[in-house]
Amino acid sequence: MAITLGIDLHKTARAVNLTIAIFAISFLLAGIFFSFYLHFFTVTFIFLNLINAFYLYVQRRHTLLRNFGLLAQTRYFLESLGPEMRQYLFASDTEERPFNREERSEIYRKSLNLDSALSFGSTGQFDAHEIKIRHSMFPLNPENVDSYRVTFGEERGIDTAYTITKPVLISAMSYGALGQPAIRSLARGAKLAGIAMNTGEGGYPKYHLMENCDLIFQMGTAKFGVRNDDGSLNDEKLRELASETQIRMIEVKLSQGAKPGKGGLLPKEKVTQEISELRGVPRDRDVVSPPTHVECSTVENTVEFIRHVQEVSGLPVGIKLCLGSPREFRTLAEEMKAQHTFPDWIAIDGAEGGTGAAPKSFMDQVGMPLLPALFNVQTILVRLGIRDRLKLLAGGKRINAGRVLVALALGADACYTARGFMLSLGCIQALQCGKNTCPVGITTHDPALQRGLDIARKSQRIVNFVHHLNYDFKQLLAATGKVSYRELTYKDIYIPSGTDLYNVVFPNPMKT
């Protein structure tokens, strides 16, 4: 017979409330007749009684507090500690989301230049549901693998074509979403590591430029930094910004994986006076970008807008989107072909992508995950005969070399990661990015919290992370027996057929 522990909360609350009152009276009398110093307890319990009375008889917002008083406050206290308790005491090394402790630990160790080798075996499930890389019976010596090299803009033959030599880029993170020490740490690390950094949609990239790294300027739907008052593109502002030596490419963001169909969001708690001035927005409200560019209402004028940005900026220009409908994307690609206008790259952002703030309904239930989206886009471009007219980038939890290689096998030329670099800065996944209370000083503008983020040390962690990721990538590529990443295809990864995962990555009618 099952035994249950029953607690009458109403009786317990009445007992607690009565006890607090009795203690207050008891210490009051004890202070009068025995020792004045006991009045310290008198004051404490009188204060607790006042709080309890406020909960029970004054405030009307919280039903639990109104019914149970101080006892109910313990519920809110324990709830607030829940994430930390689960993270440090109860969750296993592979349970947490979006990144478990094992994944975070690997990045921490690599960013600190420590050995990340494991002993005794993997903690993976190995239940025939995981994506695996197919190794060759005849792996290559990693020294014989071709040096990685991708050039954006070469298809158009422009003089400003930009070449990257590592398969990973720092994904879009604006000044606003991140504080200035974090931006400068990332930018200095990017410079030292020889990779490019996306500015995010925060407007004029003041702190990104400060560290002299190569930048991809992102033009969001609000066009902060290059906008007219009506939200349209200001050609002169774009031309002036594109003339900055460090800005090597322009990315037009059509949608984002964490909130496709909705514009960017910066909570008002993070809008400082400086951010207000850089973006040209008020400080007393959330900064919400429109869901789309005013110039982009049809596939025809979207392609025309891409061409216009290319002509005005004179730089390689790409687009970023989260795939919703493959058929809709095919229509866009067909219009590119009809107008003989192609972006220099398309960045596919998976629905599993992260952000500083997004409505939960969008984050959980809108958009296609990266791998099926990437495979669909690759297939459509190949079937239309235009895959060789542009590059593909992939973003969405690409935090290690294995995930990068899987994305390249499904069609990508390079990968974006934001959270991988945040973790390498020391992010502890506190999940407070939109509250301006980040405990490690990365996503906050509070000087007291930013104080612990040392730019020189953190930038070196970025360098270490990039070095180890690039090293692992070459090792994995050599294990497949391929000389170049360009030889990779979906046949070089193992996705069990007949499983839900197979049907997700290779959905009809794109199944091959």
VENJO-V968557 format. One record per residue. RES is the residue in one letter. SS is DSSP state (hx for helix, st for strand, lp for the rest). BURIAL is # if it has 16 or more other ideal C-beta (glycine too) atoms within 10 Angstrom, else .. Layout:
BEGIN
res=RES ss=SS burial=BURIAL
res=RES ss=SS burial=BURIAL
END
This chain:
BEGIN
res=M ss=lp burial=.
res=A ss=lp burial=.
res=I ss=lp burial=.
res=T ss=lp burial=.
res=L ss=lp burial=.
res=G ss=lp burial=.
res=I ss=lp burial=.
res=D ss=lp burial=.
res=L ss=hx burial=.
res=H ss=hx burial=.
res=K ss=hx burial=.
res=T ss=hx burial=.
res=A ss=hx burial=#
res=R ss=hx burial=.
res=A ss=hx burial=.
res=V ss=hx burial=#
res=N ss=hx burial=#
res=L ss=hx burial=.
res=T ss=hx burial=.
res=I ss=hx burial=#
res=A ss=hx burial=#
res=I ss=hx burial=.
res=F ss=hx burial=#
res=A ss=hx burial=#
res=I ss=hx burial=.
res=S ss=hx burial=.
res=F ss=hx burial=#
res=L ss=hx burial=#
res=L ss=hx burial=.
res=A ss=hx burial=.
res=G ss=hx burial=#
res=I ss=hx burial=.
res=F ss=hx burial=.
res=F ss=lp burial=.
res=S ss=lp burial=.
res=F ss=hx burial=.
res=Y ss=hx burial=.
res=L ss=hx burial=#
res=H ss=hx burial=.
res=F ss=hx burial=.
res=F ss=hx burial=#
res=T ss=hx burial=#
res=V ss=hx burial=.
res=T ss=hx burial=.
res=F ss=hx burial=#
res=I ss=hx burial=#
res=F ss=hx burial=.
res=L ss=hx burial=#
res=N ss=hx burial=#
res=L ss=hx burial=.
res=I ss=hx burial=.
res=N ss=hx burial=#
res=A ss=hx burial=.
res=F ss=hx burial=.
res=Y ss=hx burial=#
res=L ss=hx burial=#
res=Y ss=hx burial=.
res=V ss=hx burial=.
res=Q ss=lp burial=.
res=R ss=lp burial=.
res=R ss=lp burial=.
res=H ss=lp burial=.
res=T ss=hx burial=.
res=L ss=hx burial=.
res=L ss=hx burial=#
res=R ss=hx burial=.
res=N ss=hx burial=.
res=F ss=hx burial=#
res=G ss=lp burial=#
res=L ss=hx burial=#
res=L ss=hx burial=#
res=A ss=hx burial=#
res=Q ss=hx burial=#
res=T ss=hx burial=.
res=R ss=hx burial=.
res=Y ss=hx burial=.
res=F ss=hx burial=.
res=L ss=hx burial=.
res=E ss=hx burial=.
res=S ss=hx burial=.
res=L ss=hx burial=.
res=G ss=hx burial=.
res=P ss=hx burial=.
res=E ss=hx burial=.
res=M ss=hx burial=.
res=R ss=hx burial=.
res=Q ss=hx burial=#
res=Y ss=hx burial=.
res=L ss=hx burial=.
res=F ss=hx burial=.
res=A ss=lp burial=.
res=S ss=lp burial=.
res=D ss=lp burial=.
res=T ss=lp burial=.
res=E ss=lp burial=.
res=E ss=lp burial=#
res=R ss=lp burial=.
res=P ss=lp burial=.
res=F ss=lp burial=#
res=N ss=lp burial=#
res=R ss=hx burial=#
res=E ss=hx burial=#
res=E ss=hx burial=#
res=R ss=hx burial=#
res=S ss=hx burial=.
res=E ss=hx burial=#
res=I ss=hx burial=#
res=Y ss=hx burial=#
res=R ss=hx burial=#
res=K ss=hx burial=#
res=S ss=hx burial=#
res=L ss=lp burial=.
res=N ss=lp burial=.
res=L ss=lp burial=.
res=D ss=lp burial=.
res=S ss=lp burial=#
res=A ss=lp burial=.
res=L ss=lp burial=.
res=S ss=lp burial=.
res=F ss=lp burial=.
res=G ss=lp burial=.
res=S ss=lp burial=.
res=T ss=lp burial=.
res=G ss=lp burial=.
res=Q ss=lp burial=.
res=F ss=lp burial=.
res=D ss=lp burial=.
res=A ss=lp burial=.
res=H ss=lp burial=.
res=E ss=lp burial=.
res=I ss=lp burial=#
res=K ss=st burial=.
res=I ss=st burial=#
res=R ss=lp burial=.
res=H ss=lp burial=.
res=S ss=lp burial=.
res=M ss=lp burial=.
res=F ss=lp burial=.
res=P ss=lp burial=.
res=L ss=lp burial=#
res=N ss=lp burial=.
res=P ss=hx burial=.
res=E ss=hx burial=.
res=N ss=hx burial=.
res=V ss=lp burial=#
res=D ss=lp burial=.
res=S ss=lp burial=.
res=Y ss=lp burial=#
res=R ss=lp burial=.
res=V ss=st burial=#
res=T ss=st burial=.
res=F ss=st burial=#
res=G ss=lp burial=#
res=E ss=lp burial=.
res=E ss=lp burial=#
res=R ss=lp burial=#
res=G ss=lp burial=.
res=I ss=lp burial=#
res=D ss=lp burial=.
res=T ss=lp burial=.
res=A ss=lp burial=#
res=Y ss=st burial=#
res=T ss=st burial=.
res=I ss=st burial=#
res=T ss=lp burial=.
res=K ss=lp burial=#
res=P ss=lp burial=#
res=V ss=st burial=#
res=L ss=st burial=#
res=I ss=st burial=#
res=S ss=lp burial=#
res=A ss=lp burial=#
res=M ss=lp burial=#
res=S ss=lp burial=#
res=Y ss=st burial=#
res=G ss=lp burial=#
res=A ss=lp burial=#
res=L ss=st burial=#
res=G ss=lp burial=#
res=Q ss=hx burial=#
res=P ss=hx burial=#
res=A ss=hx burial=#
res=I ss=hx burial=#
res=R ss=hx burial=#
res=S ss=hx burial=#
res=L ss=hx burial=#
res=A ss=hx burial=#
res=R ss=hx burial=#
res=G ss=hx burial=#
res=A ss=hx burial=#
res=K ss=hx burial=#
res=L ss=hx burial=.
res=A ss=hx burial=#
res=G ss=lp burial=.
res=I ss=lp burial=#
res=A ss=lp burial=#
res=M ss=st burial=#
res=N ss=st burial=#
res=T ss=lp burial=#
res=G ss=lp burial=#
res=E ss=lp burial=#
res=G ss=lp burial=#
res=G ss=lp burial=#
res=Y ss=lp burial=#
res=P ss=lp burial=#
res=K ss=hx burial=.
res=Y ss=hx burial=#
res=H ss=hx burial=#
res=L ss=hx burial=#
res=M ss=hx burial=.
res=E ss=lp burial=#
res=N ss=lp burial=.
res=C ss=lp burial=#
res=D ss=lp burial=#
res=L ss=st burial=#
res=I ss=st burial=#
res=F ss=st burial=#
res=Q ss=st burial=#
res=M ss=st burial=#
res=G ss=lp burial=#
res=T ss=lp burial=#
res=A ss=lp burial=#
res=K ss=lp burial=#
res=F ss=lp burial=#
res=G ss=lp burial=#
res=V ss=lp burial=#
res=R ss=st burial=#
res=N ss=lp burial=.
res=D ss=lp burial=.
res=D ss=lp burial=.
res=G ss=lp burial=.
res=S ss=lp burial=.
res=L ss=st burial=#
res=N ss=lp burial=#
res=D ss=hx burial=.
res=E ss=hx burial=.
res=K ss=hx burial=#
res=L ss=hx burial=#
res=R ss=hx burial=.
res=E ss=hx burial=.
res=L ss=hx burial=#
res=A ss=hx burial=#
res=S ss=lp burial=.
res=E ss=lp burial=.
res=T ss=lp burial=.
res=Q ss=lp burial=#
res=I ss=st burial=#
res=R ss=st burial=#
res=M ss=st burial=#
res=I ss=st burial=#
res=E ss=st burial=#
res=V ss=st burial=#
res=K ss=st burial=#
res=L ss=lp burial=#
res=S ss=lp burial=#
res=Q ss=lp burial=#
res=G ss=hx burial=#
res=A ss=hx burial=#
res=K ss=hx burial=#
res=P ss=lp burial=#
res=G ss=lp burial=.
res=K ss=lp burial=#
res=G ss=lp burial=#
res=G ss=lp burial=#
res=L ss=st burial=#
res=L ss=st burial=#
res=P ss=lp burial=#
res=K ss=hx burial=.
res=E ss=hx burial=.
res=K ss=hx burial=#
res=V ss=lp burial=#
res=T ss=lp burial=#
res=Q ss=hx burial=.
res=E ss=hx burial=.
res=I ss=hx burial=#
res=S ss=hx burial=.
res=E ss=hx burial=.
res=L ss=hx burial=#
res=R ss=hx burial=#
res=G ss=lp burial=.
res=V ss=lp burial=#
res=P ss=lp burial=.
res=R ss=lp burial=.
res=D ss=lp burial=.
res=R ss=lp burial=.
res=D ss=lp burial=.
res=V ss=st burial=#
res=V ss=st burial=.
res=S ss=lp burial=#
res=P ss=lp burial=.
res=P ss=lp burial=.
res=T ss=lp burial=.
res=H ss=lp burial=#
res=V ss=lp burial=#
res=E ss=lp burial=#
res=C ss=lp burial=#
res=S ss=lp burial=.
res=T ss=lp burial=.
res=V ss=hx burial=#
res=E ss=hx burial=.
res=N ss=hx burial=.
res=T ss=hx burial=#
res=V ss=hx burial=#
res=E ss=hx burial=#
res=F ss=hx burial=#
res=I ss=hx burial=#
res=R ss=hx burial=#
res=H ss=hx burial=#
res=V ss=hx burial=#
res=Q ss=hx burial=#
res=E ss=hx burial=.
res=V ss=hx burial=#
res=S ss=hx burial=#
res=G ss=lp burial=.
res=L ss=lp burial=#
res=P ss=st burial=#
res=V ss=st burial=#
res=G ss=st burial=#
res=I ss=st burial=#
res=K ss=st burial=#
res=L ss=st burial=#
res=C ss=lp burial=#
res=L ss=lp burial=#
res=G ss=lp burial=#
res=S ss=lp burial=.
res=P ss=hx burial=#
res=R ss=hx burial=.
res=E ss=hx burial=.
res=F ss=hx burial=#
res=R ss=hx burial=#
res=T ss=hx burial=.
res=L ss=hx burial=#
res=A ss=hx burial=#
res=E ss=hx burial=.
res=E ss=hx burial=#
res=M ss=hx burial=#
res=K ss=hx burial=#
res=A ss=hx burial=.
res=Q ss=hx burial=.
res=H ss=lp burial=.
res=T ss=lp burial=#
res=F ss=lp burial=#
res=P ss=lp burial=#
res=D ss=lp burial=#
res=W ss=st burial=#
res=I ss=st burial=#
res=A ss=st burial=#
res=I ss=st burial=#
res=D ss=st burial=#
res=G ss=lp burial=#
res=A ss=lp burial=#
res=E ss=lp burial=#
res=G ss=lp burial=#
res=G ss=lp burial=#
res=T ss=lp burial=#
res=G ss=lp burial=#
res=A ss=lp burial=#
res=A ss=lp burial=#
res=P ss=lp burial=.
res=K ss=hx burial=.
res=S ss=hx burial=.
res=F ss=hx burial=#
res=M ss=hx burial=#
res=D ss=hx burial=.
res=Q ss=hx burial=.
res=V ss=lp burial=#
res=G ss=lp burial=#
res=M ss=lp burial=#
res=P ss=lp burial=#
res=L ss=hx burial=#
res=L ss=hx burial=#
res=P ss=hx burial=#
res=A ss=hx burial=#
res=L ss=hx burial=#
res=F ss=hx burial=#
res=N ss=hx burial=#
res=V ss=hx burial=#
res=Q ss=hx burial=#
res=T ss=hx burial=#
res=I ss=hx burial=#
res=L ss=hx burial=#
res=V ss=hx burial=.
res=R ss=hx burial=.
res=L ss=lp burial=.
res=G ss=lp burial=.
res=I ss=lp burial=#
res=R ss=hx burial=#
res=D ss=hx burial=.
res=R ss=hx burial=#
res=L ss=lp burial=#
res=K ss=st burial=#
res=L ss=st burial=#
res=L ss=st burial=#
res=A ss=st burial=#
res=G ss=st burial=#
res=G ss=lp burial=#
res=K ss=lp burial=#
res=R ss=lp burial=#
res=I ss=lp burial=#
res=N ss=lp burial=#
res=A ss=hx burial=#
res=G ss=hx burial=#
res=R ss=hx burial=#
res=V ss=hx burial=#
res=L ss=hx burial=#
res=V ss=hx burial=#
res=A ss=hx burial=#
res=L ss=hx burial=#
res=A ss=hx burial=#
res=L ss=lp burial=#
res=G ss=lp burial=#
res=A ss=lp burial=#
res=D ss=lp burial=#
res=A ss=st burial=#
res=C ss=st burial=#
res=Y ss=st burial=#
res=T ss=st burial=#
res=A ss=lp burial=#
res=R ss=hx burial=#
res=G ss=hx burial=#
res=F ss=hx burial=#
res=M ss=hx burial=#
res=L ss=hx burial=#
res=S ss=hx burial=#
res=L ss=hx burial=#
res=G ss=lp burial=#
res=C ss=lp burial=#
res=I ss=lp burial=#
res=Q ss=lp burial=#
res=A ss=lp burial=#
res=L ss=lp burial=.
res=Q ss=lp burial=.
res=C ss=lp burial=#
res=G ss=lp burial=#
res=K ss=lp burial=.
res=N ss=lp burial=#
res=T ss=lp burial=.
res=C ss=lp burial=#
res=P ss=lp burial=.
res=V ss=lp burial=#
res=G ss=lp burial=#
res=I ss=lp burial=#
res=T ss=lp burial=#
res=T ss=lp burial=#
res=H ss=lp burial=#
res=D ss=lp burial=.
res=P ss=hx burial=.
res=A ss=hx burial=.
res=L ss=hx burial=#
res=Q ss=hx burial=#
res=R ss=lp burial=.
res=G ss=lp burial=.
res=L ss=lp burial=#
res=D ss=lp burial=.
res=I ss=hx burial=#
res=A ss=hx burial=.
res=R ss=hx burial=.
res=K ss=hx burial=#
res=S ss=hx burial=#
res=Q ss=hx burial=#
res=R ss=hx burial=#
res=I ss=hx burial=#
res=V ss=hx burial=#
res=N ss=hx burial=#
res=F ss=hx burial=#
res=V ss=hx burial=#
res=H ss=hx burial=.
res=H ss=hx burial=#
res=L ss=hx burial=#
res=N ss=hx burial=#
res=Y ss=hx burial=.
res=D ss=hx burial=#
res=F ss=hx burial=#
res=K ss=hx burial=#
res=Q ss=hx burial=.
res=L ss=hx burial=#
res=L ss=hx burial=#
res=A ss=hx burial=#
res=A ss=hx burial=#
res=T ss=lp burial=#
res=G ss=lp burial=.
res=K ss=lp burial=#
res=V ss=lp burial=.
res=S ss=lp burial=.
res=Y ss=hx burial=#
res=R ss=hx burial=.
res=E ss=hx burial=.
res=L ss=lp burial=#
res=T ss=lp burial=.
res=Y ss=hx burial=#
res=K ss=hx burial=.
res=D ss=hx burial=#
res=I ss=st burial=#
res=Y ss=st burial=.
res=I ss=lp burial=#
res=P ss=lp burial=.
res=S ss=lp burial=.
res=G ss=lp burial=.
res=T ss=lp burial=.
res=D ss=hx burial=.
res=L ss=hx burial=#
res=Y ss=hx burial=.
res=N ss=hx burial=.
res=V ss=hx burial=.
res=V ss=hx burial=#
res=F ss=lp burial=#
res=P ss=lp burial=.
res=N ss=lp burial=.
res=P ss=lp burial=.
res=M ss=lp burial=#
res=K ss=lp burial=.
res=T ss=lp burial=.
END
